[in-house]
């Protein structure tokens, strides 16, 4: 399996939220996500972890995590492959999320439009407040 190959890339990905590499591996192992290895001319170039999201009456392909060994724009280089994955699962849309402000300018070049803004904060632990 590619776990050993993708672990160094996972360590480099900026990710909001509190999840570890083990959470990613578990999601892959249990079918909650699937790994798409990115290659150019048969050489490993990186990976993307995709998720199928069921919404009311359609499916959405969500790009959960992406890493590339090169500085190439993954969405440009692998757009057709990601599109084929979405078509194969019967998805009607493709999404991704990011906390990086640069995506506000870059995403529209790839046909993405803002769908929502998500804000989060941790839940206070009442047991800690009692100390």
Residue pairs with C-beta under 8 A, 6 or more apart in sequence:
2 35
2 37
2 47
3 25
5 37
5 44
5 47
6 35
6 47
6 67
7 21
9 46
9 47
9 67
9 69
10 21
10 24
10 65
10 67
11 21
12 67
13 65
13 66
13 67
14 99
14 100
15 65
16 99
16 120
17 120
24 33
24 49
24 65
26 32
27 33
27 49
27 51
28 34
28 35
28 49
32 51
33 49
33 50
33 51
33 64
34 49
34 50
34 51
34 52
35 47
35 48
35 49
35 50
36 47
36 48
36 49
36 50
36 78
36 81
36 82
36 85
37 44
37 46
37 47
38 44
38 45
38 46
38 47
38 48
38 68
38 74
38 77
38 78
38 81
39 45
40 77
44 69
45 68
45 69
45 70
45 72
45 77
46 66
46 67
46 68
46 69
46 70
46 74
47 65
47 66
47 67
48 63
48 64
48 65
48 66
48 67
48 74
48 78
48 82
49 63
49 64
49 65
49 66
50 61
50 62
50 63
50 64
50 82
50 85
51 61
51 62
51 64
52 59
52 60
52 61
52 62
52 89
52 91
53 59
53 60
53 61
53 62
53 95
58 91
58 92
58 93
59 89
59 90
59 91
59 92
60 91
60 92
60 93
60 94
60 95
61 82
61 85
61 86
61 89
61 91
61 93
61 94
61 95
62 94
62 95
62 96
62 97
63 82
63 94
63 95
63 96
64 96
66 74
66 96
68 74
68 77
73 106
75 82
75 106
75 110
76 110
79 110
82 94
83 94
86 93
86 94
94 112
95 112
95 115
96 107
96 112
97 118
104 114
107 113
107 114
